[in-house]
Amino acid sequence: MSEKSFYTRIHNLGRITVILALICFMAVPFGLSIVYDQPLNIASCVENGAPIFLTFAISGICENLSFMPIIGSGALYMACVTGNVSNMKIPAAVNAMEVAGYAPGTEKADVISIIAVAASTFVTTAIVFLGMLFLAPLFEPIYNTPFLQPAFANMVPALMGALVVPNVVKAPKQAIVPIILPIVVIFIVGRTFFSSYQSYIMMVVIIFSALYSYALHKKGII
């Protein structure tokens, strides 16, 4: 098989797979809406989905452009569909290429990356499934302990803190506006107004943060 034919088939299969995955993802809420006769609130979906899209769209595009030369297009298609790209799939693919002795960007390296990402996906899925099947019943009494309930009720803020702190440490100058601006807005408009319109406020904060980072870059500060 020629190199051109190999990559053509990879892109064709990858695009078909991504389209089918998107259809399946979108079919879940629509299917539940039909089965349980609960109409979808499109306005609410757009209101809550727009900030998420704005948050991850740019980073997703940049990550795909940076990851593709490293692990190849085939592995990237598979990694994007199965998830956990930077934490699991990229290290698995890079390590597999190093062990096999192939340089990134070659056809053989792309094949090794595809196999590594597929193996990583199967292993991760198996571990999660076995943990859910056997460990969940053992930990259920711990989850229901009244003493620990406040901790589980604040799981999302704790996760957000764990995600934010590494980025703040890595780029403290760029983190000033994204952190300070929402706090200032809360004091100005109040928590009730902020909670009701947090999606719109987030979009404004994202725009100001992007402009602020661009200004720092133009001045040579970052």
C-alpha positions as CSV (number, residue, x, y, z in Angstrom):
1,M,0.0,0.0,0.0
2,S,1.4,3.4,-1.0
3,E,1.8,6.1,1.7
4,K,-0.9,8.3,0.0
5,S,-3.3,5.4,-0.1
6,F,-2.6,4.7,3.6
7,Y,-3.3,8.2,4.8
8,T,-6.3,8.6,2.5
9,R,-7.9,5.5,4.0
10,I,-7.0,6.7,7.5
11,H,-8.7,10.1,7.0
12,N,-11.8,8.5,5.4
13,L,-12.2,6.0,8.2
14,G,-11.4,8.7,10.8
15,R,-14.0,11.2,9.5
16,I,-16.7,8.5,9.3
17,T,-15.9,7.4,12.9
18,V,-16.0,10.9,14.2
19,I,-19.3,11.6,12.5
20,L,-20.8,8.4,13.8
21,A,-19.6,9.2,17.3
22,L,-21.1,12.7,17.2
23,I,-24.4,11.2,16.0
24,C,-24.3,8.7,18.9
25,F,-23.5,11.4,21.4
26,M,-26.3,13.7,20.2
27,A,-28.7,10.8,20.0
28,V,-28.6,10.2,23.8
29,P,-30.4,13.4,25.0
30,F,-32.8,13.2,22.1
31,G,-33.5,9.6,22.7
32,L,-34.1,10.1,26.4
33,S,-36.4,13.0,25.6
34,I,-38.5,10.9,23.3
35,V,-38.6,7.8,25.6
36,Y,-39.6,9.8,28.7
37,D,-41.7,12.3,26.8
38,Q,-39.7,15.3,28.1
39,P,-39.2,18.1,25.6
40,L,-35.7,19.5,25.3
41,N,-35.3,23.1,26.3
42,I,-33.2,24.3,23.3
43,A,-32.7,27.8,24.8
44,S,-31.3,26.3,28.0
45,C,-29.1,23.9,26.1
46,V,-27.6,26.8,24.1
47,E,-27.2,29.0,27.1
48,N,-25.3,26.3,29.0
49,G,-23.5,24.8,26.1
50,A,-22.1,28.0,24.5
51,P,-19.6,28.8,27.4
52,I,-18.4,25.2,27.3
53,F,-17.9,25.4,23.5
54,L,-16.1,28.7,23.8
55,T,-13.9,27.3,26.5
56,F,-12.8,24.2,24.8
57,A,-13.1,25.0,21.0
58,I,-9.9,27.0,20.7
59,S,-7.9,24.7,22.9
60,G,-9.3,21.7,21.2
61,I,-8.2,23.0,17.7
62,C,-4.8,23.9,19.0
63,E,-4.3,20.6,20.7
64,N,-5.2,18.7,17.6
65,L,-2.9,20.7,15.4
66,S,0.0,20.1,17.9
67,F,-0.7,16.4,18.6
68,M,-1.2,15.3,15.0
69,P,2.6,15.5,14.0
70,I,3.5,13.6,17.1
71,I,1.1,10.6,17.1
72,G,-0.3,10.7,13.5
73,S,-3.7,11.3,12.2
74,G,-5.1,7.7,12.7
75,A,-4.2,7.7,16.4
76,L,-5.5,11.2,16.9
77,Y,-8.9,10.3,15.4
78,M,-9.2,7.4,17.8
79,A,-7.9,9.4,20.8
80,C,-10.4,12.3,20.2
81,V,-13.3,9.9,20.0
82,T,-12.3,7.9,23.1
83,G,-11.1,10.9,25.2
84,N,-8.4,11.4,27.8
85,V,-6.0,12.5,25.0
86,S,-3.2,14.4,26.8
87,N,-3.2,12.3,30.0
88,M,-3.4,8.8,28.6
89,K,-3.4,8.4,24.8
90,I,-0.4,10.8,23.9
91,P,2.0,9.2,26.5
92,A,1.0,5.7,25.4
93,A,1.6,6.5,21.7
94,V,4.9,8.3,22.3
95,N,6.2,5.6,24.6
96,A,5.2,2.9,22.1
97,M,7.0,4.7,19.3
98,E,10.1,5.0,21.4
99,V,10.1,1.3,22.4
100,A,9.6,0.3,18.8
101,G,12.3,2.6,17.6
102,Y,10.3,4.6,15.0
103,A,10.4,8.4,14.6
104,P,7.1,10.3,14.6
105,G,5.8,11.2,11.2
106,T,6.5,7.9,9.5
107,E,3.9,5.4,8.3
108,K,5.3,2.7,10.7
109,A,5.2,5.1,13.6
110,D,1.6,6.0,12.8
111,V,0.7,2.3,12.8
112,I,2.4,1.8,16.2
113,S,0.5,4.9,17.6
114,I,-2.8,3.5,16.4
115,I,-2.1,0.2,18.1
116,A,-1.0,1.9,21.3
117,V,-4.0,4.2,21.5
118,A,-6.3,1.2,20.9
119,A,-4.7,-0.8,23.6
120,S,-4.8,2.1,26.0
121,T,-8.5,2.5,25.3
122,F,-9.3,-1.1,25.9
123,V,-7.2,-1.2,29.2
124,T,-8.8,2.0,30.5
125,T,-12.3,0.8,29.7
126,A,-11.7,-2.6,31.3
127,I,-10.3,-1.0,34.5
128,V,-13.2,1.5,34.8
129,F,-15.7,-1.3,34.1
130,L,-14.2,-3.7,36.7
131,G,-13.9,-0.9,39.2
132,M,-17.6,0.0,38.7
133,L,-18.6,-3.6,39.0
134,F,-16.6,-4.7,42.0
135,L,-15.4,-1.7,43.9
136,A,-18.5,0.5,43.8
137,P,-20.5,-1.8,46.2
138,L,-17.5,-1.8,48.6
139,F,-17.3,2.0,48.7
140,E,-21.0,2.7,48.8
141,P,-21.2,2.7,52.6
142,I,-18.3,5.3,52.6
143,Y,-20.1,7.5,50.1
144,N,-23.2,7.5,52.3
145,T,-21.4,8.3,55.5
146,P,-23.0,11.6,56.9
147,F,-19.5,12.7,58.0
148,L,-18.2,12.7,54.4
149,Q,-21.4,14.0,52.6
150,P,-20.2,17.6,52.7
151,A,-17.0,16.6,50.9
152,F,-18.9,14.8,48.1
153,A,-21.3,17.7,47.8
154,N,-18.3,19.9,47.0
155,M,-16.6,17.6,44.6
156,V,-17.0,19.8,41.5
157,P,-15.4,22.9,43.2
158,A,-12.6,20.7,44.4
159,L,-12.0,19.4,40.9
160,M,-12.1,22.8,39.4
161,G,-9.5,24.0,41.9
162,A,-7.3,21.1,41.0
163,L,-7.6,22.0,37.3
164,V,-7.1,25.7,37.8
165,V,-4.1,25.8,40.1
166,P,-1.6,24.1,37.7
167,N,-2.5,26.5,34.9
168,V,-2.1,29.5,37.3
169,V,1.3,28.3,38.4
170,K,2.3,27.7,34.8
171,A,1.2,31.1,33.5
172,P,0.6,33.5,36.5
173,K,0.6,36.7,34.5
174,Q,-2.1,35.4,32.1
175,A,-4.2,34.1,35.0
176,I,-4.7,37.6,36.6
177,V,-7.7,38.7,34.5
178,P,-9.5,35.3,34.4
179,I,-9.3,35.0,38.2
180,I,-9.7,38.7,39.3
181,L,-12.4,39.8,36.9
182,P,-15.1,37.3,37.9
183,I,-14.5,38.1,41.6
184,V,-14.9,41.8,40.9
185,V,-18.1,41.2,39.0
186,I,-19.5,39.1,41.8
187,F,-19.0,42.0,44.3
188,I,-20.5,44.5,41.8
189,V,-23.6,42.6,40.6
190,G,-24.1,40.2,43.6
191,R,-24.1,36.4,43.7
192,T,-27.8,36.0,42.7
193,F,-27.3,38.0,39.4
194,F,-24.0,36.3,38.8
195,S,-25.5,32.8,39.2
196,S,-28.4,33.6,36.9
197,Y,-26.2,34.9,34.1
198,Q,-23.0,33.1,34.7
199,S,-22.9,31.7,31.2
200,Y,-23.0,35.1,29.6
201,I,-20.5,36.5,32.1
202,M,-18.2,33.6,31.3
203,M,-18.2,34.5,27.6
204,V,-17.3,38.1,28.4
205,V,-14.5,37.0,30.7
206,I,-13.1,34.6,28.1
207,I,-13.1,37.5,25.5
208,F,-11.4,39.9,27.9
209,S,-8.9,37.2,29.0
210,A,-8.0,36.5,25.3
211,L,-7.5,40.2,24.6
212,Y,-5.4,40.5,27.8
213,S,-3.2,37.6,26.8
214,Y,-2.8,39.0,23.3
215,A,-1.8,42.4,24.7
216,L,0.8,40.7,27.0
217,H,2.2,38.8,24.0
218,K,2.4,41.9,21.8
219,K,4.3,43.7,24.6
220,G,6.7,40.8,24.9
221,I,5.8,40.1,28.5
222,I,4.9,36.5,27.7
